[in-house]
Amino acid sequence: MKTYEFTYLINPDISKEDINSLQEIIKSFIKEGEGSIVRINSPLKRILAYPIKKNKEAFLADLTFDLDPDKLASLEKKIKAEKRIIRYLLLKKKLLKKKLRVRATRKPQPKAKVELKEIEKKLEEILGE
């Protein structure tokens, strides 16, 4: 099974009850394909950046689910047949693997200590005293 994210826009002219029934229908489509739902976000009304099918507003909803890739085509056919969904996007989610970065650290080299007498001797040579 792979994890998918399904984001869709719902026609703004339908009622809240119809939106809830549409979500239940989508859930049933996924369960018919022996999938499991991971996360559901409730639809929120949004103003669109540009009109889609002559609608300037739409309800935006999304859900995350696990499904066998072989059954994805039949799910997509069922979604396309639903007239209340005006646009959708179905993405395969990649699981993020945490990469451990091992950083090579170098120990600073100890500097040779210089005695005060040596410093004074060098200063005398430079100044010519």
VMD Tcl script that builds the backbone (N, CA, C; Angstrom):
set m [mol new atoms 387]
animate dup $m
set s [atomselect $m all]
$s set {name element resname resid chain x y z} {
  {N N MET 1 A 0.844 -1.192 0.000}
  {CA C MET 1 A 0.000 0.000 0.000}
  {C C MET 1 A 0.877 1.239 0.000}
  {N N LYS 2 A 0.393 2.237 -0.688}
  {CA C LYS 2 A 1.093 3.517 -0.737}
  {C C LYS 2 A 0.187 4.596 -0.180}
  {N N THR 3 A 0.790 5.680 0.246}
  {CA C THR 3 A 0.041 6.792 0.824}
  {C C THR 3 A -0.207 7.836 -0.252}
  {N N TYR 4 A -1.452 8.310 -0.324}
  {CA C TYR 4 A -1.859 9.309 -1.309}
  {C C TYR 4 A -2.528 10.476 -0.605}
  {N N GLU 5 A -2.438 11.641 -1.230}
  {CA C GLU 5 A -3.150 12.821 -0.742}
  {C C GLU 5 A -4.119 13.256 -1.828}
  {N N PHE 6 A -5.374 13.410 -1.454}
  {CA C PHE 6 A -6.428 13.773 -2.388}
  {C C PHE 6 A -6.984 15.127 -1.971}
  {N N THR 7 A -6.762 16.146 -2.800}
  {CA C THR 7 A -7.250 17.497 -2.549}
  {C C THR 7 A -8.274 17.814 -3.626}
  {N N TYR 8 A -9.417 18.359 -3.223}
  {CA C TYR 8 A -10.470 18.598 -4.206}
  {C C TYR 8 A -11.279 19.846 -3.882}
  {N N LEU 9 A -11.860 20.415 -4.941}
  {CA C LEU 9 A -12.729 21.578 -4.833}
  {C C LEU 9 A -14.164 21.130 -5.079}
  {N N ILE 10 A -15.048 21.569 -4.203}
  {CA C ILE 10 A -16.460 21.199 -4.281}
  {C C ILE 10 A -17.257 22.416 -4.728}
  {N N ASN 11 A -18.240 22.177 -5.550}
  {CA C ASN 11 A -19.128 23.226 -6.045}
  {C C ASN 11 A -19.696 24.020 -4.859}
  {N N PRO 12 A -19.622 25.359 -4.882}
  {CA C PRO 12 A -20.055 26.152 -3.731}
  {C C PRO 12 A -21.573 26.250 -3.575}
  {N N ASP 13 A -22.336 25.808 -4.564}
  {CA C ASP 13 A -23.792 25.945 -4.522}
  {C C ASP 13 A -24.489 24.827 -3.740}
  {N N ILE 14 A -23.755 23.839 -3.261}
  {CA C ILE 14 A -24.406 22.748 -2.539}
  {C C ILE 14 A -24.422 23.030 -1.038}
  {N N SER 15 A -25.298 22.342 -0.338}
  {CA C SER 15 A -25.472 22.585 1.104}
  {C C SER 15 A -24.438 21.810 1.921}
  {N N LYS 16 A -24.379 22.126 3.214}
  {CA C LYS 16 A -23.437 21.465 4.129}
  {C C LYS 16 A -23.718 19.966 4.211}
  {N N GLU 17 A -25.001 19.600 4.187}
  {CA C GLU 17 A -25.363 18.180 4.253}
  {C C GLU 17 A -24.850 17.439 3.021}
  {N N ASP 18 A -24.954 18.103 1.868}
  {CA C ASP 18 A -24.460 17.490 0.636}
  {C C ASP 18 A -22.944 17.345 0.662}
  {N N ILE 19 A -22.272 18.316 1.261}
  {CA C ILE 19 A -20.816 18.230 1.382}
  {C C ILE 19 A -20.435 17.048 2.260}
  {N N ASN 20 A -21.142 16.889 3.378}
  {CA C ASN 20 A -20.856 15.769 4.275}
  {C C ASN 20 A -21.152 14.430 3.597}
  {N N SER 21 A -22.231 14.378 2.827}
  {CA C SER 21 A -22.545 13.131 2.122}
  {C C SER 21 A -21.498 12.841 1.045}
  {N N LEU 22 A -20.992 13.888 0.397}
  {CA C LEU 22 A -19.941 13.704 -0.607}
  {C C LEU 22 A -18.678 13.147 0.041}
  {N N GLN 23 A -18.333 13.660 1.213}
  {CA C GLN 23 A -17.162 13.133 1.915}
  {C C GLN 23 A -17.351 11.662 2.276}
  {N N GLU 24 A -18.554 11.301 2.689}
  {CA C GLU 24 A -18.837 9.905 3.022}
  {C C GLU 24 A -18.740 9.022 1.780}
  {N N ILE 25 A -19.178 9.545 0.642}
  {CA C ILE 25 A -19.092 8.789 -0.616}
  {C C ILE 25 A -17.627 8.553 -0.977}
  {N N ILE 26 A -16.800 9.577 -0.825}
  {CA C ILE 26 A -15.369 9.439 -1.132}
  {C C ILE 26 A -14.723 8.429 -0.181}
  {N N LYS 27 A -15.089 8.484 1.090}
  {CA C LYS 27 A -14.577 7.504 2.052}
  {C C LYS 27 A -14.967 6.089 1.641}
  {N N SER 28 A -16.224 5.936 1.194}
  {CA C SER 28 A -16.678 4.603 0.784}
  {C C SER 28 A -15.933 4.126 -0.467}
  {N N PHE 29 A -15.606 5.035 -1.395}
  {CA C PHE 29 A -14.817 4.671 -2.570}
  {C C PHE 29 A -13.469 4.089 -2.144}
  {N N ILE 30 A -12.845 4.735 -1.164}
  {CA C ILE 30 A -11.533 4.293 -0.693}
  {C C ILE 30 A -11.656 2.951 0.025}
  {N N LYS 31 A -12.685 2.795 0.837}
  {CA C LYS 31 A -12.867 1.539 1.568}
  {C C LYS 31 A -13.249 0.392 0.639}
  {N N GLU 32 A -13.945 0.686 -0.463}
  {CA C GLU 32 A -14.257 -0.350 -1.453}
  {C C GLU 32 A -12.976 -0.894 -2.073}
  {N N GLY 33 A -11.996 -0.053 -2.222}
  {CA C GLY 33 A -10.700 -0.464 -2.756}
  {C C GLY 33 A -9.782 -1.033 -1.692}
  {N N GLU 34 A -10.333 -1.345 -0.537}
  {CA C GLU 34 A -9.602 -1.906 0.602}
  {C C GLU 34 A -8.500 -0.970 1.094}
  {N N GLY 35 A -8.773 0.318 1.026}
  {CA C GLY 35 A -7.838 1.315 1.515}
  {C C GLY 35 A -8.210 1.759 2.916}
  {N N SER 36 A -7.335 2.540 3.509}
  {CA C SER 36 A -7.614 3.075 4.841}
  {C C SER 36 A -7.332 4.568 4.848}
  {N N ILE 37 A -8.148 5.285 5.572}
  {CA C ILE 37 A -8.034 6.741 5.639}
  {C C ILE 37 A -7.114 7.107 6.796}
  {N N VAL 38 A -6.146 7.970 6.502}
  {CA C VAL 38 A -5.168 8.386 7.503}
  {C C VAL 38 A -5.606 9.689 8.165}
  {N N ARG 39 A -5.996 10.679 7.341}
  {CA C ARG 39 A -6.344 11.998 7.875}
  {C C ARG 39 A -7.385 12.638 6.973}
  {N N ILE 40 A -8.336 13.355 7.606}
  {CA C ILE 40 A -9.361 14.081 6.863}
  {C C ILE 40 A -9.407 15.512 7.387}
  {N N ASN 41 A -9.398 16.477 6.476}
  {CA C ASN 41 A -9.603 17.873 6.849}
  {C C ASN 41 A -10.982 18.292 6.377}
  {N N SER 42 A -11.686 19.012 7.213}
  {CA C SER 42 A -13.031 19.438 6.842}
  {C C SER 42 A -12.960 20.530 5.771}
  {N N PRO 43 A -13.959 20.562 4.888}
  {CA C PRO 43 A -13.949 21.549 3.788}
  {C C PRO 43 A -14.122 22.974 4.297}
  {N N LEU 44 A -13.395 23.880 3.687}
  {CA C LEU 44 A -13.484 25.302 4.006}
  {C C LEU 44 A -13.775 26.069 2.726}
  {N N LYS 45 A -14.621 27.080 2.818}
  {CA C LYS 45 A -14.959 27.866 1.640}
  {C C LYS 45 A -13.819 28.840 1.338}
  {N N ARG 46 A -13.373 28.834 0.089}
  {CA C ARG 46 A -12.258 29.665 -0.334}
  {C C ARG 46 A -12.616 30.438 -1.595}
  {N N ILE 47 A -12.030 31.625 -1.721}
  {CA C ILE 47 A -12.157 32.396 -2.955}
  {C C ILE 47 A -11.044 31.920 -3.874}
  {N N LEU 48 A -11.400 31.594 -5.093}
  {CA C LEU 48 A -10.435 31.053 -6.038}
  {C C LEU 48 A -9.640 32.165 -6.709}
  {N N ALA 49 A -8.431 31.863 -7.104}
  {CA C ALA 49 A -7.584 32.842 -7.782}
  {C C ALA 49 A -8.114 33.163 -9.175}
  {N N TYR 50 A -8.768 32.195 -9.778}
  {CA C TYR 50 A -9.384 32.383 -11.097}
  {C C TYR 50 A -10.619 31.496 -11.155}
  {N N PRO 51 A -11.592 31.844 -11.972}
  {CA C PRO 51 A -12.822 31.046 -12.026}
  {C C PRO 51 A -12.566 29.639 -12.579}
  {N N ILE 52 A -13.209 28.680 -11.937}
  {CA C ILE 52 A -13.162 27.295 -12.398}
  {C C ILE 52 A -14.603 26.872 -12.651}
  {N N LYS 53 A -14.894 26.531 -13.883}
  {CA C LYS 53 A -16.255 26.178 -14.307}
  {C C LYS 53 A -17.247 27.258 -13.872}
  {N N LYS 54 A -16.871 28.495 -14.096}
  {CA C LYS 54 A -17.669 29.695 -13.810}
  {C C LYS 54 A -17.937 29.914 -12.321}
  {N N ASN 55 A -17.161 29.303 -11.465}
  {CA C ASN 55 A -17.279 29.496 -10.014}
  {C C ASN 55 A -16.099 30.311 -9.525}
  {N N LYS 56 A -16.394 31.349 -8.743}
  {CA C LYS 56 A -15.327 32.168 -8.169}
  {C C LYS 56 A -14.988 31.729 -6.753}
  {N N GLU 57 A -15.825 30.893 -6.164}
  {CA C GLU 57 A -15.604 30.339 -4.834}
  {C C GLU 57 A -15.794 28.837 -4.908}
  {N N ALA 58 A -15.226 28.141 -3.926}
  {CA C ALA 58 A -15.406 26.696 -3.839}
  {C C ALA 58 A -15.036 26.244 -2.437}
  {N N PHE 59 A -15.489 25.060 -2.094}
  {CA C PHE 59 A -15.093 24.443 -0.837}
  {C C PHE 59 A -13.840 23.618 -1.113}
  {N N LEU 60 A -12.810 23.858 -0.315}
  {CA C LEU 60 A -11.547 23.140 -0.462}
  {C C LEU 60 A -11.462 22.087 0.634}
  {N N ALA 61 A -11.244 20.834 0.231}
  {CA C ALA 61 A -11.129 19.742 1.196}
  {C C ALA 61 A -9.976 18.848 0.782}
  {N N ASP 62 A -9.431 18.144 1.754}
  {CA C ASP 62 A -8.388 17.187 1.417}
  {C C ASP 62 A -8.374 16.048 2.414}
  {N N LEU 63 A -7.859 14.916 1.965}
  {CA C LEU 63 A -7.717 13.773 2.836}
  {C C LEU 63 A -6.500 12.971 2.408}
  {N N THR 64 A -5.943 12.250 3.349}
  {CA C THR 64 A -4.788 11.397 3.120}
  {C C THR 64 A -5.224 9.964 3.372}
  {N N PHE 65 A -4.832 9.070 2.474}
  {CA C PHE 65 A -5.261 7.684 2.612}
  {C C PHE 65 A -4.197 6.735 2.075}
  {N N ASP 66 A -4.305 5.483 2.497}
  {CA C ASP 66 A -3.436 4.416 2.004}
  {C C ASP 66 A -4.258 3.542 1.077}
  {N N LEU 67 A -3.659 3.165 -0.057}
  {CA C LEU 67 A -4.373 2.352 -1.042}
  {C C LEU 67 A -3.368 1.586 -1.883}
  {N N ASP 68 A -3.794 0.421 -2.341}
  {CA C ASP 68 A -2.974 -0.372 -3.244}
  {C C ASP 68 A -2.917 0.338 -4.599}
  {N N PRO 69 A -1.738 0.510 -5.189}
  {CA C PRO 69 A -1.629 1.238 -6.463}
  {C C PRO 69 A -2.455 0.646 -7.602}
  {N N ASP 70 A -2.716 -0.659 -7.561}
  {CA C ASP 70 A -3.515 -1.291 -8.612}
  {C C ASP 70 A -4.962 -0.813 -8.602}
  {N N LYS 71 A -5.457 -0.398 -7.461}
  {CA C LYS 71 A -6.857 0.012 -7.320}
  {C C LYS 71 A -7.050 1.518 -7.455}
  {N N LEU 72 A -5.972 2.232 -7.734}
  {CA C LEU 72 A -6.040 3.684 -7.851}
  {C C LEU 72 A -6.822 4.119 -9.091}
  {N N ALA 73 A -6.687 3.394 -10.188}
  {CA C ALA 73 A -7.380 3.755 -11.436}
  {C C ALA 73 A -8.892 3.677 -11.264}
  {N N SER 74 A -9.376 2.652 -10.581}
  {CA C SER 74 A -10.827 2.544 -10.377}
  {C C SER 74 A -11.336 3.644 -9.454}
  {N N LEU 75 A -10.538 4.018 -8.457}
  {CA C LEU 75 A -10.915 5.125 -7.573}
  {C C LEU 75 A -11.010 6.423 -8.357}
  {N N GLU 76 A -10.045 6.654 -9.237}
  {CA C GLU 76 A -10.038 7.888 -10.019}
  {C C GLU 76 A -11.228 7.959 -10.973}
  {N N LYS 77 A -11.644 6.831 -11.522}
  {CA C LYS 77 A -12.839 6.804 -12.393}
  {C C LYS 77 A -14.076 7.223 -11.605}
  {N N LYS 78 A -14.194 6.719 -10.395}
  {CA C LYS 78 A -15.355 7.046 -9.558}
  {C C LYS 78 A -15.347 8.526 -9.189}
  {N N ILE 79 A -14.171 9.061 -8.925}
  {CA C ILE 79 A -14.068 10.477 -8.563}
  {C C ILE 79 A -14.440 11.358 -9.751}
  {N N LYS 80 A -13.984 10.991 -10.952}
  {CA C LYS 80 A -14.307 11.765 -12.154}
  {C C LYS 80 A -15.802 11.759 -12.445}
  {N N ALA 81 A -16.485 10.703 -12.075}
  {CA C ALA 81 A -17.923 10.603 -12.319}
  {C C ALA 81 A -18.728 11.489 -11.372}
  {N N GLU 82 A -18.142 11.893 -10.266}
  {CA C GLU 82 A -18.843 12.730 -9.282}
  {C C GLU 82 A -18.910 14.166 -9.797}
  {N N LYS 83 A -20.093 14.669 -10.055}
  {CA C LYS 83 A -20.284 15.994 -10.658}
  {C C LYS 83 A -20.119 17.146 -9.672}
  {N N ARG 84 A -20.198 16.881 -8.380}
  {CA C ARG 84 A -20.071 17.960 -7.393}
  {C C ARG 84 A -18.616 18.387 -7.186}
  {N N ILE 85 A -17.676 17.558 -7.619}
  {CA C ILE 85 A -16.258 17.898 -7.523}
  {C C ILE 85 A -15.876 18.623 -8.808}
  {N N ILE 86 A -15.461 19.895 -8.669}
  {CA C ILE 86 A -15.151 20.671 -9.877}
  {C C ILE 86 A -13.683 20.561 -10.294}
  {N N ARG 87 A -12.812 20.222 -9.359}
  {CA C ARG 87 A -11.401 20.023 -9.689}
  {C C ARG 87 A -10.788 19.210 -8.566}
  {N N TYR 88 A -9.826 18.353 -8.913}
  {CA C TYR 88 A -9.147 17.567 -7.872}
  {C C TYR 88 A -7.689 17.347 -8.232}
  {N N LEU 89 A -6.922 16.959 -7.228}
  {CA C LEU 89 A -5.513 16.647 -7.392}
  {C C LEU 89 A -5.215 15.437 -6.519}
  {N N LEU 90 A -4.653 14.421 -7.133}
  {CA C LEU 90 A -4.339 13.186 -6.426}
  {C C LEU 90 A -2.828 12.978 -6.503}
  {N N LEU 91 A -2.167 13.003 -5.358}
  {CA C LEU 91 A -0.709 12.915 -5.301}
  {C C LEU 91 A -0.266 11.733 -4.466}
  {N N LYS 92 A 0.845 11.134 -4.874}
  {CA C LYS 92 A 1.471 10.095 -4.070}
  {C C LYS 92 A 2.405 10.788 -3.095}
  {N N LYS 93 A 2.232 10.517 -1.817}
  {CA C LYS 93 A 3.082 11.150 -0.809}
  {C C LYS 93 A 4.335 10.317 -0.615}
  {N N LYS 94 A 5.440 11.004 -0.521}
  {CA C LYS 94 A 6.703 10.339 -0.246}
  {C C LYS 94 A 6.950 10.386 1.249}
  {N N LEU 95 A 7.397 9.280 1.762}
  {CA C LEU 95 A 7.744 9.249 3.170}
  {C C LEU 95 A 9.108 9.883 3.333}
  {N N LEU 96 A 9.186 10.789 4.266}
  {CA C LEU 96 A 10.441 11.477 4.514}
  {C C LEU 96 A 11.342 10.606 5.375}
  {N N LYS 97 A 12.516 10.365 4.881}
  {CA C LYS 97 A 13.487 9.607 5.657}
  {C C LYS 97 A 14.463 10.596 6.271}
  {N N LYS 98 A 14.639 10.436 7.529}
  {CA C LYS 98 A 15.577 11.329 8.206}
  {C C LYS 98 A 16.992 10.861 7.893}
  {N N LYS 99 A 17.731 11.774 7.356}
  {CA C LYS 99 A 19.118 11.466 7.039}
  {C C LYS 99 A 19.993 11.939 8.187}
  {N N LEU 100 A 20.811 11.043 8.626}
  {CA C LEU 100 A 21.745 11.403 9.678}
  {C C LEU 100 A 23.036 11.848 9.013}
  {N N ARG 101 A 23.429 13.008 9.338}
  {CA C ARG 101 A 24.640 13.561 8.773}
  {C C ARG 101 A 25.756 13.435 9.791}
  {N N VAL 102 A 26.746 12.697 9.419}
  {CA C VAL 102 A 27.904 12.563 10.296}
  {C C VAL 102 A 28.919 13.581 9.831}
  {N N ARG 103 A 29.225 14.450 10.697}
  {CA C ARG 103 A 30.136 15.524 10.366}
  {C C ARG 103 A 31.519 15.199 10.905}
  {N N ALA 104 A 32.480 15.250 10.027}
  {CA C ALA 104 A 33.849 14.982 10.460}
  {C C ALA 104 A 34.368 16.219 11.189}
  {N N THR 105 A 34.747 16.015 12.394}
  {CA C THR 105 A 35.273 17.135 13.171}
  {C C THR 105 A 36.760 16.923 13.383}
  {N N ARG 106 A 37.495 17.972 13.155}
  {CA C ARG 106 A 38.930 17.917 13.375}
  {C C ARG 106 A 39.244 18.595 14.691}
  {N N LYS 107 A 40.132 17.971 15.378}
  {CA C LYS 107 A 40.573 18.585 16.620}
  {C C LYS 107 A 41.599 19.652 16.277}
  {N N PRO 108 A 41.491 20.800 16.907}
  {CA C PRO 108 A 42.479 21.840 16.622}
  {C C PRO 108 A 43.870 21.389 17.062}
  {N N GLN 109 A 44.847 21.708 16.229}
  {CA C GLN 109 A 46.231 21.351 16.540}
  {C C GLN 109 A 46.744 22.258 17.657}
  {N N PRO 110 A 47.357 21.674 18.648}
  {CA C PRO 110 A 47.881 22.522 19.728}
  {C C PRO 110 A 49.043 23.369 19.200}
  {N N LYS 111 A 48.996 24.633 19.539}
  {CA C LYS 111 A 50.053 25.555 19.111}
  {C C LYS 111 A 51.222 25.459 20.086}
  {N N ALA 112 A 52.389 25.605 19.505}
  {CA C ALA 112 A 53.584 25.537 20.350}
  {C C ALA 112 A 53.643 26.777 21.240}
  {N N LYS 113 A 53.952 26.553 22.486}
  {CA C LYS 113 A 54.020 27.668 23.429}
  {C C LYS 113 A 55.352 28.384 23.274}
  {N N VAL 114 A 55.286 29.691 23.291}
  {CA C VAL 114 A 56.481 30.513 23.164}
  {C C VAL 114 A 56.738 31.164 24.517}
  {N N GLU 115 A 57.971 31.075 24.933}
  {CA C GLU 115 A 58.334 31.647 26.227}
  {C C GLU 115 A 58.522 33.154 26.104}
  {N N LEU 116 A 58.364 33.865 27.202}
  {CA C LEU 116 A 58.498 35.313 27.240}
  {C C LEU 116 A 59.921 35.757 26.899}
  {N N LYS 117 A 60.921 34.985 27.319}
  {CA C LYS 117 A 62.327 35.334 27.054}
  {C C LYS 117 A 62.608 35.327 25.543}
  {N N GLU 118 A 62.015 34.364 24.842}
  {CA C GLU 118 A 62.213 34.274 23.399}
  {C C GLU 118 A 61.574 35.463 22.685}
  {N N ILE 119 A 60.421 35.901 23.162}
  {CA C ILE 119 A 59.733 37.050 22.568}
  {C C ILE 119 A 60.576 38.309 22.760}
  {N N GLU 120 A 61.125 38.498 23.960}
  {CA C GLU 120 A 61.957 39.660 24.244}
  {C C GLU 120 A 63.215 39.654 23.380}
  {N N LYS 121 A 63.798 38.480 23.176}
  {CA C LYS 121 A 65.005 38.352 22.363}
  {C C LYS 121 A 64.718 38.738 20.922}
  {N N LYS 122 A 63.582 38.310 20.389}
  {CA C LYS 122 A 63.197 38.644 19.016}
  {C C LYS 122 A 62.938 40.133 18.880}
  {N N LEU 123 A 62.300 40.739 19.875}
  {CA C LEU 123 A 62.026 42.166 19.834}
  {C C LEU 123 A 63.335 42.959 19.806}
  {N N GLU 124 A 64.334 42.533 20.598}
  {CA C GLU 124 A 65.636 43.220 20.635}
  {C C GLU 124 A 66.329 43.129 19.275}
  {N N GLU 125 A 66.207 41.974 18.630}
  {CA C GLU 125 A 66.819 41.799 17.310}
  {C C GLU 125 A 66.161 42.725 16.280}
  {N N ILE 126 A 64.831 42.824 16.352}
  {CA C ILE 126 A 64.086 43.642 15.399}
  {C C ILE 126 A 64.400 45.111 15.617}
  {N N LEU 127 A 64.384 45.544 16.854}
  {CA C LEU 127 A 64.600 46.949 17.167}
  {C C LEU 127 A 66.088 47.350 17.124}
  {N N GLY 128 A 66.937 46.361 17.166}
  {CA C GLY 128 A 68.375 46.642 17.086}
  {C C GLY 128 A 68.951 47.261 18.331}
  {N N GLU 129 A 68.489 46.876 19.457}
  {CA C GLU 129 A 69.017 47.440 20.694}
  {C C GLU 129 A 70.119 46.631 21.269}
}
mol reanalyze $m
mol bondsrecalc $m
mol representation Tube
mol addrep $m
